[in-house]
Amino acid sequence: MSRLPILCVLFLPIAGAQEMNMGGMNRAGTFLMGQASGTSMNPQSWPMPMLMLNPDDWSLMFMAQAFVVDTQESGPRGADKFYSANWGMFAASHDLGGGSFMFQTMLSLDPATITDRRYPELFQTGETAYGKPLVDAQHPHNFIMGLGIHYAHPLGENAILQFYFAPVGDPALGPVAFPHRASADELPQATLSHHWQDSTHIADEVITAGIMLHNKVRLEASGFYGTEPSENRWIIDYGPINSWSTRLSVFPTENWMGQFSVGRIATPERQQLGDVVRATASIHYTRPMQGSSWSTSLIWGRNHETLNRRNLNSYLLESVAPYRRKNFFTGRIELVDKDELFSDQPDLEAQLDRTVGPTFRIGAYTAGYTRDIGAFHKVQTGIGANFTTYTMPDAIKPYYGNHPVSVNIYARLRLNPK
């Protein structure tokens, strides 16, 4: 068992805060406050857990969440660890020039509460730690997960024009990232398809322009620096705007939304050459119920690696369903084509490439339960656990075992006005 990290949960200063609705904002301000991360959005009916204030014609929003997790894994490559994954968000909106301006920042103490620059997650790949590729482990997020400025302006009755600049932010590529997605609200671990679907949510030098029509259709385009963050999680990285993306989102009803996006990411992995052309499509459903909401997502993501002309697909279905207010049942199913499972062992990787090929389809099947135990000073607390089993090709079973499993036991804390 790794050493116990000091937990510092990012609940931003809210002393004396009073819950309020968005009635004091103009139409553009209300639209901006519906952003989940960067310009990504959950279904409009999702009851976003946030505190709001309205001092001196400003609208202030606070959100925060933390998981304190004990992970136990079986098999030759399994590991265990006690850590915390957490984030907090602050946004401030004000009317400006007939529209609305919003400053948004998101912080995480992952660099302090996730030791050794990783937490264990079987079959996970992406980024590096101490100069080596991360395999069977998930990287922490940066201290500054987001830092951006929005401006939205109505164009007549049925359109809103939006501009976004972020030294660290989320370009118009993919669904809402897993830490902020309604359907992943009770799952502390990252998706295995993170680097196929939503890993750009902490990109650098993001510029986005978009237009929302009739509150039903939105089209966006972004430029950004494509290389993923360095191992120094306390700083803001930077580089030239060398990547692009575009996204079409539809909102047929308040409960449903869908998106299709495509982008070219320049050298996303620091230790590998070549660009990635990423395409994603997703459908999301949220129905408020029993003081919470039932939320489900179906997501596809594909990376086309330009250097070797390889296509890698990922498929994800996840859901969280409340029962009698205090009980939450969760599930996640993933199928992901992985080609970096042995990148930390080059000789073995070369041998497997010659004998069985470079790509392995991994299946991950997760079921979980969270029980709310009360709200204290606007902090909603709960305890829970989830269990994951896997499928894999026979060729790699000698290295992972025939039936590896992963168990996560956790406490969840969330800022909530209820």
Secondary structure, DSSP 4 states (H G I P E B T S, - for coil): -PPPPPP-------TT-----STTS-HHHHHHTT-SBTTB---TT-----EEE--TTEEEEEEEEEEEEEEEE-STT--EEEEEEEEEEEEEEEEETTEEEEEEEEE--HHHHSGGG-EEEEEEEEEEETTEEEEEEEPPPPSEEEEEEEEEEE-SSSEEEEEEEEEEE--S-SSS-GGG-GGGTT--SPPTTHHHHTGGGGEEEEEEEEEEETTTEEEEEEEEE-SPP-S-TTS-------EEEEEEEEEEETTEEEEEEEEEESS-STTS-S-EEEEEEEEEEEEEETTEEEEEEEEEEEEEETTTTEEEEEEEEEEEEEETTTEEEEEEEEEEEES-TTTTSHHHHHHHHHHT-S-EEEEEEEEEEEEEEEEETTEEEEEEEEEEEEE--GGGHHHH-SS-EEEEEEEEEEE---
